[in-house]
């Protein structure tokens, strides 16, 4: 009798554990990933798997995200090794050679990455080649990887054409998975035409950056509102009056100060106009490197200001749109506080909110409030499919959202 009771308890426990394991989506995700190297095609296929649609707890979502990134990074280390070793990226019919050097010892979180853009621009290739070589010698971080790309073209706007964003995304990923870069400590900088690029790229790629430094460039039509959550520094010669560069730098100093005055928790900046200096600042701008180094990226800020450039983006921090519906000048202001998300837009648009437990408590209802005072309440559902979709957009482990909400936003009155 006692033996039969013991056997029954063992069998009951076995069946109970089996049922628990069978209902464990994380175990199923792990099993699927073991059988499928996580290429783009495999990521796309994973989003269609039943297990990817299962609702996850916060702890399960964290573990699923860890597994997804581990599998993705393993694939990328093999897939991208050749292009890193060759120091040459290819996207379509364009190539971007690059050079880099490591300085100091990285922290446990990984190495800093400084992407430094050379001057030149609309000139013969030999001129831009010389500027590429010169840029290698300009700056030396105390710690980090100092990387100088050679622009894929020789046009006047060589650093702010649409393909540069894609090249830099790929560079950041390659250095993250193959050289141990901390994706929360990525910085861009540039001199002259490279500075033009910083003015343009930093606002539209701010969600990939910790800080940026503009040296001796011209902003053209760029706008600073997107810089809200990163550090931004400007160095300009006081006598650098070609194209009114010095005047434009002074204008941006005022604009950044105004933005920070109205939003004291954002727009951390430093602008130095070096008196008596022309276009060449005699390396006085080197102080920008340690200044930037103090910043870390905030992947999930509680406030976002997204203004589309003429090169439109699909995602900015925790906001996402269909690029086909975007146009230059589109603006979305979004903030979150205690589970209440406020959204304002300058025209009617469809918007997806990408959510993470770092941003809000996803176990509680979320309220979205619009400019006219109306509200909608949503239940967030964490799924591995949402994480995989984020990886398909960009290989950025910290930016994998746990849940998403799709909303329609009406233009704010008066916009």
Residue pairs with C-beta under 8 A, 6 or more apart in sequence:
21 27
25 51
25 54
25 56
25 60
25 64
25 384
26 56
26 60
26 63
26 64
26 67
28 51
28 54
29 51
29 52
29 64
29 67
29 68
29 384
30 67
32 46
32 49
32 51
33 46
33 67
33 68
33 71
36 42
36 45
36 46
37 71
37 74
37 75
38 46
38 68
38 71
38 72
38 74
38 75
39 75
39 79
40 392
42 75
43 72
43 388
43 391
43 392
44 392
46 52
46 384
46 385
46 388
47 385
47 388
47 389
47 392
51 384
52 383
52 384
52 385
52 388
53 383
53 385
54 383
54 384
55 381
55 382
55 383
56 64
56 382
56 383
56 384
56 402
57 382
58 357
58 362
58 363
58 382
58 402
60 382
61 357
61 382
61 384
61 387
61 402
64 384
64 387
65 387
65 397
65 400
65 402
68 384
68 387
68 388
68 391
68 400
69 391
69 397
69 400
72 391
72 395
73 177
73 397
76 173
76 174
76 177
76 178
76 395
77 177
77 178
80 173
80 174
80 177
80 178
81 178
83 89
83 90
83 174
84 174
84 175
84 178
84 179
87 97
87 98
87 99
87 100
88 95
88 96
88 97
88 98
89 95
89 96
89 98
89 167
89 170
89 171
89 174
90 96
91 163
91 166
91 167
91 170
92 163
94 152
94 153
94 163
94 167
95 152
96 149
96 150
96 151
96 152
96 167
96 171
97 132
97 149
97 150
98 147
98 148
98 149
98 150
98 171
99 132
99 136
99 147
99 148
99 150
100 145
100 146
100 147
100 148
100 175
101 136
101 145
101 146
102 111
102 144
102 145
102 146
102 179
103 140
103 141
103 142
103 143
103 144
103 145
103 146
104 141
104 142
104 143
104 144
105 143
106 112
106 143
106 144
106 180
106 182
107 143
107 182
109 182
109 184
109 185
110 176
110 180
110 181
110 182
110 183
110 185
111 143
111 144
111 145
111 179
111 180
111 181
111 182
111 185
112 141
112 143
112 144
112 145
112 181
112 182
112 185
112 186
112 187
112 293
113 144
113 145
113 147
113 172
113 175
113 181
113 182
113 185
113 186
113 187
114 139
114 141
114 144
114 145
114 146
114 147
114 187
114 188
114 189
114 289
114 292
115 147
115 149
115 168
115 171
115 172
115 186
115 187
115 188
115 189
116 135
116 138
116 139
116 146
116 147
116 148
116 188
116 189
116 190
116 194
117 135
117 148
117 149
117 151
117 159
117 188
117 189
117 190
117 191
117 193
117 194
117 195
117 197
117 198
118 128
118 131
118 132
118 134
118 135
118 148
118 150
118 151
118 190
118 191
118 193
118 194
119 131
119 134
119 135
119 190
119 191
119 192
119 193
119 194
119 195
119 216
120 127
120 128
120 130
120 131
120 132
120 151
120 154
120 158
120 192
120 193
121 128
121 154
121 155
121 156
121 157
121 158
121 192
121 193
121 196
122 154
122 155
122 156
122 158
123 154
124 154
125 154
128 150
128 151
128 154
128 158
129 150
131 192
131 193
132 148
132 150
132 151
135 148
135 191
135 194
136 148
138 191
138 283
138 286
139 146
139 189
139 286
139 289
140 146
140 289
141 289
141 290
141 293
142 289
142 290
142 293
143 293
144 185
144 293
145 175
145 179
145 181
147 171
147 175
149 167
149 171
151 158
151 159
151 164
152 158
152 163
152 164
152 167
153 161
155 161
156 193
157 196
157 220
158 193
158 197
159 190
159 193
159 194
159 196
159 197
159 198
159 200
159 201
160 196
160 197
160 199
160 200
160 201
160 220
160 311
161 311
162 311
164 197
164 201
165 201
165 204
165 205
165 311
165 313
168 188
168 201
168 205
168 208
169 208
169 394
172 181
172 183
172 186
172 208
173 394
173 395
173 396
175 181
176 182
176 183
176 395
177 395
183 208
183 297
183 396
183 397
183 398
184 210
184 296
184 297
184 299
184 398
185 210
185 293
185 295
185 296
185 297
186 208
186 209
186 210
186 297
187 209
187 210
187 211
187 212
187 213
187 292
187 293
187 295
188 197
188 198
188 201
188 202
188 205
188 209
188 212
188 213
189 198
189 212
189 213
189 214
189 215
189 288
189 289
189 292
190 196
190 197
190 198
190 213
190 214
190 215
190 217
191 215
191 216
191 217
191 285
192 215
192 216
192 217
192 279
193 217
194 215
194 217
195 214
195 215
195 216
195 217
195 218
196 217
196 218
196 219
196 220
197 217
198 212
198 213
198 214
198 215
198 217
199 214
199 217
199 218
199 219
199 220
199 222
199 252
200 219
200 220
200 222
200 309
200 311
201 212
202 209
202 212
202 214
202 226
202 227
202 230
202 232
203 222
203 223
203 224
203 225
203 226
203 227
203 307
203 309
204 226
204 308
204 309
204 311
204 313
205 313
206 226
206 227
206 228
206 229
206 230
206 316
207 229
207 297
207 299
207 315
207 316
207 317
207 399
208 297
208 394
208 396
209 230
209 297
210 230
210 231
210 292
210 295
210 296
210 297
211 230
211 231
211 232
211 233
211 291
211 292
211 294
211 295
212 227
212 230
212 231
212 232
212 233
212 292
213 232
213 233
213 234
213 235
213 285
213 288
213 289
213 291
213 292
214 232
214 233
214 234
214 235
215 235
215 236
215 281
215 285
215 288
216 235
216 236
216 237
216 240
216 245
216 279
216 280
216 281
216 285
217 245
218 243
218 244
218 245
218 248
219 248
219 252
221 310
222 309
223 307
223 309
224 232
224 252
224 255
224 256
224 259
224 267
225 259
225 305
225 307
225 331
226 305
226 306
226 307
226 316
227 256
227 259
227 267
227 269
228 259
228 263
228 266
228 267
228 301
228 303
228 304
228 305
229 266
229 298
229 301
229 303
229 304
229 317
230 268
230 295
230 297
231 268
231 269
231 270
231 291
231 292
231 294
231 295
232 256
232 267
232 268
232 269
232 270
233 269
233 270
233 271
233 272
233 288
233 291
233 292
234 249
234 252
234 253
234 269
234 270
234 271
234 272
235 272
235 274
235 281
235 284
235 285
235 287
235 288
236 245
236 246
236 249
236 271
236 272
236 273
236 274
236 281
237 245
237 246
237 273
237 274
237 277
237 278
237 279
237 280
237 281
238 246
238 273
238 274
238 275
238 276
238 277
239 246
239 276
239 277
239 278
240 246
240 277
240 278
240 279
241 247
242 279
245 279
246 273
249 271
249 273
250 273
252 271
253 271
253 273
256 267
256 269
256 271
257 269
259 266
259 267
260 266
260 267
260 268
260 269
263 303
265 303
266 303
266 305
268 295
270 291
272 285
272 287
274 281
274 284
274 285
277 284
297 398
299 317
299 358
299 396
299 398
299 399
300 317
300 318
300 356
300 358
300 359
301 317
302 335
302 336
302 337
302 359
303 333
303 334
303 335
303 336
304 316
304 317
304 318
304 319
304 332
304 333
304 334
304 335
305 331
305 332
305 333
306 316
306 317
306 319
306 330
306 331
306 332
306 333
306 334
307 329
307 330
307 331
308 326
308 327
308 328
308 329
308 330
308 331
309 328
310 328
312 323
312 326
312 327
312 328
312 330
313 323
313 326
314 320
314 321
314 322
314 323
314 393
315 321
315 354
315 393
315 394
318 334
318 353
318 354
318 355
318 356
318 359
318 401
319 332
319 334
319 351
319 352
319 353
319 354
320 351
320 352
320 353
320 354
320 404
321 330
321 349
321 350
321 351
321 352
322 350
325 349
325 350
329 346
330 345
330 346
330 347
330 349
331 345
331 346
332 343
332 344
332 345
332 346
332 349
332 351
332 409
333 342
333 343
333 344
333 345
334 341
334 342
334 343
334 344
334 353
335 341
335 342
336 342
336 359
336 360
339 360
339 361
339 364
339 365
339 366
339 367
340 366
340 367
340 369
341 353
341 360
341 366
341 367
341 368
341 369
342 368
342 369
343 351
343 368
343 369
343 370
343 371
343 407
343 409
344 370
344 371
344 412
345 351
345 371
345 409
345 410
345 411
345 412
345 415
346 411
346 412
346 415
347 411
347 415
348 408
348 409
348 410
348 411
349 408
349 409
350 406
350 407
350 408
350 409
351 406
351 407
351 408
351 409
352 404
352 405
352 406
352 407
353 368
353 404
353 405
353 406
353 407
354 386
354 390
354 401
354 404
355 362
355 366
355 380
355 401
355 402
355 403
355 404
355 405
356 362
356 400
356 401
356 402
357 402
360 366
360 380
362 380
362 382
362 402
362 403
365 377
365 378
365 379
366 377
366 378
366 379
366 380
366 405
367 375
367 376
367 377
367 378
368 375
368 376
368 377
368 378
368 405
368 407
369 375
370 376
370 409
370 410
371 410
371 412
371 413
372 410
372 412
372 413
376 407
378 405
380 402
380 403
380 405
381 403
382 402
382 403
383 402
383 403
386 400
386 401
386 402
386 403
386 404
387 400
387 401
387 402
390 396
390 399
390 400
390 401
391 400
